[in-house]
Amino acid sequence: MNLLRRLVRRPGRTAAEVTALVVAAVVAFPLYWMVLSAFKPAGEIESSEPRPWTAAPTLDSFRRVFGQQDFGRYFLNSVVVAVAVVIASAFIAFLAATAVTRFRFRLRTTLLIMFLVAQMVPVEALTIPLFFVMRDLGQLNTLWSLILPHIAFSLPFAIWMLRGFVKGVPEALEEAAYIDGASRARFLWQILFPLVLPGLVATSVFSFISAWNDFLFAKSFIISDISRSTLPMALLVFYKPDDPDWGGVMAASTVMTIPVLVFFVLVQRRLVSGLGGAVKD
């Protein structure tokens, strides 16, 4: 009875909550279907009458995935690329955001505009030029051909986002630190860095997802040395035009999703505060 009265008194809030639940269900349904298909036997996956459940779950698709000889190497390569991109882009973006916020120099505004323009260029438009750059540098078929482009594409967004966090730290705090005898480096890493850490976490999530799910660069720059391939390329092992193994594709996709979910769980608190700080700015 009390619940009914609250629903009647707050129709706006009830409608918002129902809408949020519906949107969450729509967003989560593809993920649910992917996991469900990974556990379905081959006969149910290929059935002309798909059902949103299975009466005979099986691990055969996962056995085929982990039975692939190079799957572990693909997974390790993806971890190396994603971690390197997250660490390098966060470090460079923090220093760059501090520089463009705290210091006045020529072409500062032009540099900020260039960061903004760089975000507008489609990745597909730069893939071929980047291919020739990596070829001239001798980095084709290496993990560096995946790490460097992702760092470059992650930096503009990260710098713009961190700029708001650095700007939100009062200059009086910096002056007080200098008066107390702190050097610029000490203020940078012991005072400023912890204050903008939520923003770093938020930008790191986007960098991690971009590097982890990348297929375009992996397909374009890893040409002949399959030992340097990453997890998205492993999906091609199970997808054959004549006889695609959809169970294997769904199982491999499920395995790929787990590290992303774990990463979100570990940083969710700082991620929320980081996005909140960005919106506030």
N, C-alpha and C positions, 0 to 999 in steps of 0.2 A: 504493500500500500504506500509506504513512504517513498519507494522507488518510483512508483507511478506519479506521485505528486511532484517529485523533483523533475521528472520528464516533462510534465505539463507546465511547470513554472519556468523551465529553462529550455524552451523549444529550439532556440538558436544554437545553444551549446550541444544539445542532443543531435541536431542536424549535422553540426560540424564533426562530431565524433563518429556518427554513422558514415559520413562521407569519407573520413580518414580511414575507417575500417575497409570500406569498399575499395578505395584507392590502394591500400596496402595489399588487399587480396589480389587485385589485378596485377600489381607489380610482382608479387611473390609467386603467382601462378606459373609463369615460365620456369622459375627455379624449381618449383615442386614437380613440374612435368619432366624436367631434365633428370632429377634424382629418381623419380618413379621409373622413367624409361631405362635408367641405368640398372635397375633391379628387375626389370621385366625380362622374361624369356623371349627368345627371338620370335617365336610364333605370335606372341601378343603385340610386339612392337610392329610387326609387319601386317597385323590384322587390319581389315578394312573397316572394322567397327571398334575404334579405340575406346578404352574405358579409363576413367580417372582413378583406377585402383588396379591391384594385381592380387590374384589368389595364390600365385606360386612364385614368390620372390626368389631370385637366384643371384649368385655372385659370379656367374660365368663371364659377364662382361668385364668385371674388375680383374678377373684372372687373366683374361686376354690382354688387358691394359698393362698389368704389372709383369706379364710374361714377355712383353716386348723387351728385347735385349738392351736397347738404348734409352728406355724410358727414364731410368734413374739419372742418366747423364743429361737428358733434356731438362729434367726437373732441377738438377743442380745448376745448369746453365741459366735457367730462368731466375733462380735465387740470386746468383752472382750478379746478373744484369740488373735486377730490380733493386737489390741492396746498394749496389754501386751508384745507381742513378739517384736513389733517395738521399744517400749521404752526401754525394758531390753536389747535387742541386740545392740541398738545404744549406750546406756550408757556403757555397758561392752566393746564393740568393740572400742569405743573412748579411754577408759583407757588402754586397751591392746595394741592398735596401738601406743599410746604415749609411753608406756613402752618399746616395742620392737624396737622403732625408736630412742628414746632419751637416753636410758640406755644401758650399756654394762654389760652383765652378762653371766655366764656359761650356756651352752646349748641353747643359744639364737638362733643360726642357726638351731639347731635341732628342736626347738619349731616352728620356721617358716616353716620348712619342714613338720612337723606334721600337721600344718594348711592346707598346700597345699595338702597333702595326704588325709586329711579328706574330702576335696571337691570331691575327685575321687571315694569315696565309694558310691555305689548306695543306695538310701534310702530303697529300697525293701530288700536289704541284711541285714539291721539292724532292720527291723521291729519286727521280732520275738525276738531277744535279748532285744530290748527295751520293748517289752511286758512283759518279765519276770522281767526286772528291775522295771517297773511300778507296777507290781504285788507285788514284794517284798517290795516296798516302800508304798504299800497300796494306790496307786493313780489311779487305774483303775476306770473308770466311774466318773472321775473328770476332770475339765478343765485343771488342772495342767498336766495331762497326755498328753495334746495337746500343752500346752505352753512350757514346758521344752524341749521336743525334737526339736521343731521349733527354739527355741533360740540356741540350740546346733548346728543345721545345718546352721543357719544364720551367726554365728560368724566367721567361717573361711573366707568366702568371704568378710564379712564386715571388718575384721581386715586387710586382704591383700589390700583391696581397700583404706581404711583410712590411711594405712601406707604411701602410696604415698603422700597424702595430708599433713600429719604431717611432712614428710620429706621435703616437699616443703616450709615449714615455716622456714626462716633463723634462725640459732642459734643466730645470732647477735641480733635479736629481743628479744629473751629470755634473753640474757645477759643484754641488755639495760633495760628490765623490772626489773631484779633483782637489777641492779644498782640504779634504781629509787625507790627501797624499796618494790617492789611487792613480795609477797610470791609465793611459787611454786603453791599453790592452786589457788591464784588469777590469775596468768599467765595462768593456765590451763583452767579456766572457763571464764575469762573475755577477754582473748586475743586469745589463741589457739582455743578454742571452736568455736567462730564466724568465724574464718578463715577456719576451716574444715567443717563448717555446710553444704555447698553444697555436700560434700562427704557423710555426714551423711544422707542427704535427699535421695541421690541416693541409698544407701544401704538399707534405710528404705523402699523404694518402692519395692525392691525385697523381703524383709522380709514380708511386708504386703501381697503381692500377694501370696507368698508361704503359709502363715498361713491362708489366707482367702479362698483359693481354695483347701485346703487340704481335701482329702477324705480318703486316706490310713490310716493315724493315727486315724482319727475319727471313721472309720469302725473297726479298730483293737483294740482300747483302750476303746471305749465307747460300752460296751457289753450289759448291761441290763437297765441302767438308761437313757431312751430316753430324759429326761429333760435336759441332758448335751450334747445333740447332736448339731451339727452346721449345717449351711445352706446346704453344699453339701450332707449331709445325708437326708435333706428334699426332695431331688430329688427322693429318693427311694420310697417316699409315692406315687408318681405319676407314677412310673415305675413298672408295673406288667407284668410278662412274658406272661400271657394269654391275657391281655387287657391293654396295656400301654396307658397312657394319655399323648400323645406327646404335646398337647397344654399346659397342666399343667407343663410339663418338661421345655418347652421353656419359659413359663411365669416365672417360678421360676428361671431359668438361667438368664433371663433378669433382674430380681430384684437383683440377686447376682452380676451382672455386674455393676450396677449403682454406688455402693460405690467405686468400683475400679476406675471408670471413674472420679468420684468426687475427689478422692484422687489425681489422676494424674493432674487434672485441678488445684488443689490447690498448687501442688509442681512442676509444669512443668518447671518454670523458673530456680529454683534451681537444678532441675534434669538435665537439659541440661548443666548447668555450672559444675555440679558435674561430669557428664560423660565426659565432655570435659577436666576437670582437671585430671581425671583418665587416659584418652588417652594420655594427654600431659606428664604425669609422665612415 
